[in-house]
Amino acid sequence: MQNVFIDTCVFEKEWFYRGPRIKTLFNAASKGRIRIILPDLTEFEVIKHLESKCEEHDGSGGLHKLDNSMLKDLPEGKKLINGLRSLQSHLKESVTKMFLGELKRASVRRIKIPADLNVLKVIEAYKNREAPFSEKKKEEFPDAFVLETLEEWCEDNNEECTILSKDSDMEHYVSKRLHYMDYEVFVQELIDEEEHITTKLATDILDDNRFVNALTDWTQDVLDNDVYYCAALQIEDINDYFIKNIDIYAEKDDLRLVGYYDDTCVFEIMVTITTEIEVWHPDYDSAYWDSEDHKYYFLDDNVKDTVKSELIIPVEISADMNGILIDVESINNGDRMKEREILSSFSGSWN
């Protein structure tokens, strides 16, 4: 059975236990196709990162605002605030428990850092800036201890292990028993045998109303900000704007299977979303100064410009084996689009 070690950066990139690729790895391990080796130091690191993410998204900022709002004086407001506090206190514990449950389901093989670990070897690597140390990353001691732990485990058990990572320093680590591999490439090899599913399900998924509706709602939300149109048209104020004609383009041949677990297929596809936005604003070319009122007026205070937007984003979709859409897993990798990205998507007669 092939041994694999999953680097901390992979857990982070794959939302710890929710991403399609990490689920594919866990599923393969649960079926005995691979064996996941997890040093206790890596487990500790991953849980700390997971807890840190919980603190970022636990609503602490919002709770502080609620505490200082009129809501706290109302019975319903107090109930809401207390409910959020209770949620906060259990959030870390709950997600950690879910993560540990996934490790158990995948029959992950935990190993401890040995008491007699060859620390001198790690120190020599540090002095010589050998991987995982480098000029840019001079304090990679956790990675170094983990790699040495894996080395000794492999040596003691006459095994080899594949290092799944995206870390370039891990890639440059030289070993006879540890072999680096880009984790996305490894997962793709695991699911290549299921590639025939893509053609079978592609048309059904992309024609599903929930796919179109999810992307339409996302586009409406992303473009719903008058600041963008003031910046694009280089004006100070607008009267109103209307987001319309949202068209979604995706080629079924571009649908790529990126995860397969528990009879669920996860696909990734690049989607092009074109939109027209009608922007109504004063005609600044018709502005004149009124010396009595000491302000500008406009001869025409409501003209229309049309802003066109073209967004190209990755979308992850999950479906069952019958082609029935289960969910749109993520849009734009779950990241909020930055203002500069949105402005760069705009075009029109005004620019």
C-alpha positions in Angstrom: 0.0 0.0 0.0 1.3 3.5 -0.9 2.2 5.7 2.1 1.4 9.4 1.8 2.1 12.4 4.0 -0.2 15.4 3.6 1.5 18.7 4.3 -0.1 21.4 6.4 -0.4 23.7 3.4 -2.6 21.2 1.7 -5.0 20.9 4.6 -5.3 24.7 4.6 -5.8 25.0 0.8 -8.4 22.3 0.9 -10.4 23.8 3.8 -8.9 21.1 6.1 -11.6 18.4 5.6 -14.1 20.0 3.2 -12.3 20.4 -0.1 -12.9 17.9 -2.9 -9.2 16.8 -3.1 -8.8 16.2 0.6 -12.0 14.3 0.6 -10.8 12.2 -2.3 -7.6 11.4 -0.3 -9.5 10.5 2.8 -11.9 8.3 0.7 -9.0 6.5 -1.0 -7.4 5.9 2.5 -10.7 4.5 3.9 -10.9 2.0 1.0 -7.3 0.9 1.5 -5.9 2.4 -1.7 -3.4 4.6 0.2 -2.3 4.9 3.8 -2.0 8.4 5.2 0.9 8.9 7.6 0.4 11.8 10.1 3.2 12.9 12.5 1.7 14.3 15.7 3.5 17.6 15.1 1.7 18.0 11.8 -1.7 17.2 13.4 -1.0 19.8 16.1 -0.1 22.4 13.4 -3.2 21.7 11.3 -5.5 21.9 14.3 -3.9 25.2 15.3 -4.5 26.6 11.8 -8.0 25.3 11.9 -8.7 27.0 15.2 -7.2 30.2 13.8 -9.5 30.1 10.9 -12.4 29.7 13.3 -11.4 32.8 15.1 -11.3 34.7 11.8 -14.8 33.7 11.0 -16.5 33.3 14.4 -18.3 36.6 14.2 -16.2 38.3 16.9 -16.3 41.6 15.2 -20.0 41.4 14.6 -20.6 40.3 18.1 -18.7 43.4 19.4 -20.9 45.6 17.3 -24.1 43.9 18.5 -22.9 44.4 22.1 -22.7 48.1 21.5 -26.0 48.4 19.6 -29.6 49.0 20.7 -30.2 45.3 20.2 -28.8 44.5 23.6 -31.6 46.4 25.2 -34.2 44.2 23.6 -35.1 40.7 24.8 -34.8 39.4 21.3 -31.4 41.2 21.0 -30.1 39.6 24.1 -31.2 36.2 23.0 -29.3 36.7 19.6 -26.1 37.9 21.3 -26.2 35.1 23.8 -26.8 32.6 21.0 -23.8 34.0 19.1 -21.6 33.7 22.2 -22.6 30.1 22.6 -21.9 29.4 19.0 -18.4 31.0 19.4 -17.5 28.9 22.4 -18.4 25.7 20.6 -17.2 26.5 17.1 -13.5 25.5 17.6 -14.4 22.4 19.5 -17.0 21.3 16.9 -14.8 21.7 13.8 -11.9 20.1 15.4 -14.1 17.2 16.3 -15.2 16.9 12.7 -11.7 17.0 11.5 -10.5 14.3 13.9 -13.6 12.3 12.8 -12.5 12.4 9.2 -9.0 11.3 10.2 -10.5 8.3 12.0 -12.8 7.4 9.1 -9.7 7.5 6.8 -7.8 5.2 9.2 -5.0 7.7 9.3 -1.7 6.2 10.8 -0.5 8.6 13.5 3.2 8.6 14.4 4.9 10.4 17.2 8.2 12.3 17.0 10.7 9.8 18.5 12.4 10.8 21.7 15.8 10.0 20.1 15.1 12.0 16.9 18.3 13.0 15.0 18.2 16.6 16.0 21.8 17.1 14.9 20.9 16.3 11.3 18.2 18.9 11.4 20.6 21.5 12.8 23.1 20.7 10.1 20.4 21.2 7.5 19.5 24.6 9.1 23.2 25.7 9.1 23.6 24.7 5.4 20.2 26.1 4.3 19.3 22.7 3.0 15.6 21.9 2.3 13.2 22.5 3.9 15.3 25.5 5.0 16.3 28.2 2.5 17.4 31.8 2.4 13.7 32.9 2.3 12.6 30.4 4.9 15.2 30.2 7.6 13.0 28.9 10.4 11.3 25.8 9.0 12.0 23.7 12.1 8.5 22.1 12.3 8.8 20.9 8.7 12.4 19.7 9.3 11.3 17.7 12.4 8.4 16.2 10.5 10.5 15.2 7.6 13.1 13.6 9.9 10.3 11.8 11.8 9.0 10.4 8.5 12.6 9.4 7.5 13.1 7.4 10.6 9.6 5.8 10.4 10.3 4.7 6.9 13.8 3.4 7.9 12.4 1.5 10.8 9.6 -0.1 8.8 11.4 -0.5 5.5 8.9 1.8 3.8 8.8 4.7 1.4 6.4 7.7 1.6 5.1 10.2 -0.9 5.1 13.8 0.3 2.0 15.6 -0.9 2.5 19.3 -0.8 2.7 22.6 -2.7 5.7 23.9 -0.8 8.8 24.4 -3.0 11.1 23.7 -0.1 9.5 20.3 0.4 9.9 19.7 -3.3 13.7 20.3 -3.0 14.1 18.0 -0.1 16.5 15.2 -1.0 15.8 11.7 0.3 15.9 8.1 -0.8 12.7 7.2 1.0 10.6 10.4 0.8 9.4 11.4 -2.6 7.7 14.8 -3.3 4.6 15.0 -5.4 2.3 17.9 -6.2 -0.8 16.9 -4.3 -3.2 18.0 -7.1 -1.3 15.8 -9.6 -1.5 12.9 -7.2 -5.2 13.3 -6.6 -5.8 13.6 -10.4 -4.0 10.3 -10.8 -6.3 8.7 -8.2 -9.4 9.8 -10.1 -8.2 9.4 -13.6 -10.0 6.0 -13.9 -13.3 7.8 -13.2 -12.7 10.4 -16.0 -15.4 8.8 -18.2 -17.9 10.2 -15.7 -17.2 13.7 -17.0 -18.7 13.2 -20.5 -21.7 11.4 -19.0 -22.7 14.1 -16.5 -21.4 17.3 -18.1 -24.5 18.4 -20.0 -26.9 17.6 -17.2 -24.9 19.6 -14.7 -24.3 22.7 -16.8 -28.0 22.9 -17.8 -29.2 22.6 -14.2 -31.1 25.7 -13.0 -29.4 25.7 -9.7 -26.0 26.1 -11.3 -27.2 29.1 -13.3 -29.1 30.6 -10.4 -26.1 30.3 -8.0 -23.8 32.1 -10.5 -26.5 34.7 -11.2 -27.0 35.5 -7.5 -23.2 35.6 -7.0 -22.7 38.1 -9.9 -25.5 40.3 -8.6 -23.9 40.3 -5.1 -20.4 41.0 -6.5 -21.4 43.9 -8.7 -23.8 45.5 -6.3 -21.6 48.5 -5.3 -22.0 52.0 -6.6 -18.4 52.8 -5.7 -17.3 50.6 -8.7 -19.3 52.7 -11.2 -18.1 56.0 -9.8 -14.6 54.8 -10.1 -15.1 53.4 -13.6 -16.8 56.5 -15.0 -14.6 58.8 -12.9 -17.5 60.7 -11.5 -18.4 61.7 -7.9 -21.9 60.5 -7.7 -24.5 58.4 -9.5 -28.3 58.4 -9.3 -29.0 54.7 -9.7 -27.7 51.5 -11.5 -29.3 48.4 -12.8 -27.5 45.1 -13.2 -29.1 43.2 -16.1 -28.4 40.7 -18.9 -26.3 38.3 -16.9 -25.1 35.6 -19.3 -23.2 32.6 -18.3 -20.9 30.6 -20.6 -19.3 27.3 -19.9 -18.0 24.6 -22.2 -18.8 21.0 -21.2 -15.5 19.9 -22.6 -13.8 22.1 -20.0 -15.5 20.3 -17.1 -12.7 18.5 -15.1 -13.2 15.9 -12.5 -11.2 17.0 -9.4 -12.8 14.9 -6.7 -14.5 11.5 -6.3 -15.7 10.1 -3.0 -18.8 8.4 -1.5 -20.5 8.3 -5.0 -20.1 12.0 -5.3 -18.3 13.6 -8.2 -16.8 17.1 -7.8 -16.0 19.0 -11.0 -14.1 22.2 -11.7 -14.8 24.4 -14.7 -13.9 27.9 -15.8 -17.0 30.0 -16.3 -17.3 33.3 -18.2 -20.0 35.7 -16.9 -20.9 38.7 -19.0 -23.1 41.4 -17.6 -24.4 44.8 -18.6 -25.0 47.5 -16.0 -27.0 50.6 -16.7 -25.6 53.5 -14.7 -27.7 56.7 -14.4 -25.9 59.8 -13.3 -25.7 63.6 -13.7 -24.1 64.9 -17.0 -21.0 66.4 -15.6 -20.3 68.0 -19.0 -23.4 70.1 -18.6 -22.4 71.3 -15.1 -22.4 75.1 -14.4 -21.6 77.1 -11.3 -24.4 79.1 -9.7 -22.7 82.0 -8.0 -25.7 82.9 -5.8 -26.2 79.4 -4.5 -22.5 78.7 -4.5 -23.0 75.2 -6.0 -22.9 73.3 -9.3 -26.1 72.5 -11.2 -26.5 70.3 -14.2 -28.5 71.0 -17.4 -29.1 67.3 -17.7 -29.1 65.6 -14.3 -29.9 62.0 -15.4 -28.0 60.5 -18.3 -27.2 56.8 -18.9 -24.0 55.0 -19.5 -23.7 51.2 -20.0 -20.9 49.4 -18.3 -20.1 45.9 -19.6 -18.4 43.4 -17.3 -16.7 40.1 -18.2 -15.6 37.9 -15.3 -13.8 34.6 -15.8 -13.8 32.5 -12.6 -13.4 28.9 -11.5 -16.4 27.1 -10.2 -16.6 23.8 -8.3 -19.7 21.7 -8.6 -20.7 18.4 -7.0 -23.1 15.9 -8.4 -24.2 12.3 -7.8 -23.6 9.5 -10.3 -26.9 10.2 -12.0 -25.9 13.7 -12.9 -28.2 15.3 -10.4 -26.6 18.5 -9.1 -25.9 18.4 -5.3 -24.4 21.7 -4.8 -22.2 24.5 -6.2 -19.3 23.9 -3.9 -17.4 27.1 -4.5 -17.3 30.1 -6.8 -14.0 31.9 -7.4 -12.4 29.4 -4.9 -14.6 31.0 -2.2 -12.7 34.3 -2.4 -14.3 37.7 -2.5 -13.3 39.5 -5.7 -11.1 42.5 -5.1 -12.1 45.9 -6.4 -9.2 46.1 -8.9 -10.3 42.7 -10.4 -13.9 44.0 -10.8 -12.8 47.3 -12.3 -10.5 45.6 -14.8 -13.4 43.5 -16.0 -15.3 46.7 -17.1 -15.5 48.1 -20.6 -17.7 50.6 -22.4 -17.9 53.5 -24.7 -16.7 55.8 -21.9 -13.2 54.3 -21.7 
